[in-house]
Amino acid sequence: MKEFLYIIRGGQELYMNNSPQEMQDHMEDWQQWMNTLAKNGKLVGGQPLMNEGKTLIDFGKKTIDRPLAEGKELVGGYLLVKATSLSEAAEIAKDCPSTIYDCSIEIREISPM
């Protein structure tokens, strides 16, 4: 089994227009999806990410405090999953609850060291 990283971007614009109940329902959809991945031995881990961060530039000599990209470029979170192939990892990602908010999911295989 190989490991894959899902980088989940965008969707916040549509999501933020939800009522509190719709937001709660969406979080429950996420819990259910991740529980299913875990039960099937596919989930390694994952977390949502905060919108603020630091960027090191100039060969690591300079640190910039800034909010990160907004809109479709904002990375909202990541997941690590197990799958037999990139194609299987893409199929698993299709069930991500945030796809209804037009997020994108970049899928990258974790390279062995």
Secondary structure, 3 states (H helix, E strand, C coil): CEEEEEEEECCHHHHCCCCHHHHHHHHHHHHHHHHHHHHCCCEEEEEECCCEEEEEECCCCEEEEEECCCHHHCEEEEEEEEECCHHHHHHHHCCCHHHHHCCEEEEEECCCC
